[in-house]
Amino acid sequence: MLDKGIVIVGDIKIQIVDIDLLTIKIRLMVASVDKAMEMGINWWQYDSFLSSEAKEKEIEKENKV
């Protein structure tokens, strides 16, 4: 079990006139989930690509518009 860890986060987005041409998300976490939660790192719970609950909320939000 990991007592300490490292987190690397990076987003790259290339846009021209509000048109996304390229989006790259890089997320790397080397730590136990408990340790990450303790540090306040829980982005995976809100990323619609990784969480079905977040995806459902995103779809509900889109349907309300």
N, C-alpha and C positions, 0 to 999 in steps of 0.2 A: 504494500500500500504506500502511496506517495504522501509524504508529510508536507512537502513544499512543491511548488510547480512553477511553470512559466506559461505566459499567455502572449501570443503574437496575433495582432488583429490588423487588417488592412483592407481598405476599400479603394478601388480605382474605377472611376466612371468617366467615359468620354462621351460628350454630348455636342451636337451642333443644332442650333435652333430648336431646343427642347426635344430633340430626337436622340434617344439613347443608341449610340453606335456600339459601345462595348461596356460591359459591367463585369468587374472581377471582384469577388469577395474572397478574402483569405482569412481563415480563422484557424488557429492552432492552439490547443490547450493541452498541456501535459501536467495534469494534477488529478487528484481524486475528485469526483463530483462533489462530495461532501466539503472538501477543502475549497473548491471553486465557489460553491454556494455560500460558504462562510465568508469568502472574500467579496461577495456581492456580484459574482460573475454568473449570469444565468441567461445569456443572450439566446441560447438554443431553445429556450422555452417560448420565445417570441418570434423566432424566425419561421416564416411560413413554409420554407423549404424543408425544415427539419422537424417541425411539430405539426401534427394533424389538427390539434386544437387551434393553433395560430392560423392555419390555413382556413379553417372553418370561420374564424372571426373575420379574416380578410375577405372572404366571400360574402359574408353577411354585410360587412361594411360597404362593399361594392354594390350589393343589391339595394341598399338603402338610398343610394345616390340617384 
